[in-house]
């Protein structure tokens, strides 16, 4: 979980820093509300997670609840890795 | 029928439809100050043209194809069948349209390849830009740019001119207030495109541009928030898409964006045979199909007046779209189209029944 959390955090902080006035993001903050992920960004992060952690993410799993924060993404990926 | 509403709506009962009152409220939200700032930009835009020896209300860019080849109509059998014949704003029998269709046909091995060539032409050769188009598809061809409906008209005309049945589709989106977070980012792609242009406008050193940008952004956000709050079915009547029939399969198509513009605004590269962005991104569905373009008249007059009275703002819009295409081209050169597509691979959903065409059709495009 820690390894996944670190990887997701690094990716999201990079996305946030690339935005004008980008601020560090807390693990529990809503990425949609902060505008770090949008409907297109979700597809980008899915590709990143598949490539980085070797998981396969299905279309029906691309739900806001799985991608709304660093913590939720890490939990979702960790659950898939242990399944 | 290729696209079924059930394929595109995720479930739950649909929200109520947008009423006339909602539409009136949307129009009312355009503030007089925004109109004033737009009007103020017009005299300098006209003056710049006069100094350059151009007509005061000439289009932002000169025609990209001032002379068009014309096909001979002698001995040619022109179809009068529904979906193959000329209709309002879609003169598929114009010699200029037939010349392009002949050229694309000569380079295509079959109907599917021809449909792809037409899509690439309408999406890529005709760029996204705002001008009035009273001359229809021939004028769009000559000018080399147009808004979504001009590009759809040309797509339909070229498909019909090449012997493929083509029709117009109106789109309805469901706005579910529980799920929608930010319609600017997650709503129709046009919202995102214009939001970026307004942000750029707001950052300009010219005070008039700044104020116009701020007001336009505010209006767009308020409009999106109202849609979100109300949770309605909204008819995107201003943004029709098209369907072309290949081998008894109707394939939806939205040629509004070329690759460069899509890359500039963080949208997937449009490819025929995959669900168009506007259908895939939202809980959108095709609500109506027709042989003729779903709207005209009032919208054409509105566009004409907008381009006349707000000439400076229109120039800014067109120049911003041109700049965005430059940025998008740089992104694609740096990343590569294949890698860019791969980044959004989960976005691509092949059109149902596309396999019936018997062509090699990957899960997501490879280039």
Contacts between the chains, C-beta under 8 A, distances in Angstrom:
chain1	res1	chain2	res2	distance
A	32	B	181	4.6
A	32	B	182	7.3
A	33	B	181	6.6
A	35	B	182	6.8
A	35	B	185	6.4
A	38	B	182	7.1
A	38	B	185	3.6
A	38	B	186	5.5
A	39	B	185	6.8
A	39	B	186	4.1
A	39	B	281	5.5
A	40	B	266	5.4
A	40	B	267	6.4
A	40	B	268	7.3
A	40	B	281	7.5
A	40	B	344	7.0
A	40	B	347	7.3
A	41	B	266	7.7
A	43	B	268	7.5
A	43	B	343	7.5
A	43	B	344	4.8
A	43	B	345	7.6
A	43	B	346	4.8
A	43	B	347	4.4
A	44	B	343	5.4
A	44	B	344	6.7
A	46	B	346	4.9
A	47	B	342	6.7
A	47	B	343	5.4
A	47	B	344	7.4
A	47	B	345	6.1
A	47	B	346	6.8
A	57	B	346	7.3
A	59	B	346	6.6
A	59	B	349	7.7
A	62	B	346	6.5
A	64	B	179	7.1
A	64	B	181	7.6
